[in-house]
Amino acid sequence: MPSEPSKELVVLDNPRPGRNYEIRCETPELTCLCPVTGQPDFATVVITYVPDAQIVELKSLKSYLWSFRNEGVHHEGITNRILDDLVAALAPSLMTVTTEWLVRGGITTTVSASHPD
């Protein structure tokens, strides 16, 4: 059965609670729609975090990111929303979400949001 986009983030127990270590997830497959023009926007998203009790299950993260494909959202909004949703699901010690957007109108945009801020 093929995968479907989903806003559900599945969490797993951290296999090494009490140890500070960094997890980095990166994909060039973040897409959404420009809320002004309806044109597609494409970005690489980099998520780095120091977990506390929970980590994110990667297939659910992929489906979560896929769920933005048909949403109209500004670059700053989607970056902060991804951070907010992941922090709500995982309660990490530290987290940064960075989105690097492909050129649109001659401008490349990079947005970073961190927790705690």
WODAZI-V381572 format. One record per helix or strand of 3 or more residues. SS is the DSSP state (~ for helix, > for strand). FROM is the first residue (numbers start at 1). LEN is the number of residues. Records with the same first field share a line. If there is no record, write none. Layout:
SS = FROM-LEN / FROM-LEN
This chain:
> = 11-3 / 22-12 / 40-11 / 54-3 / 94-11 / 107-9
~ = 58-9 / 75-16
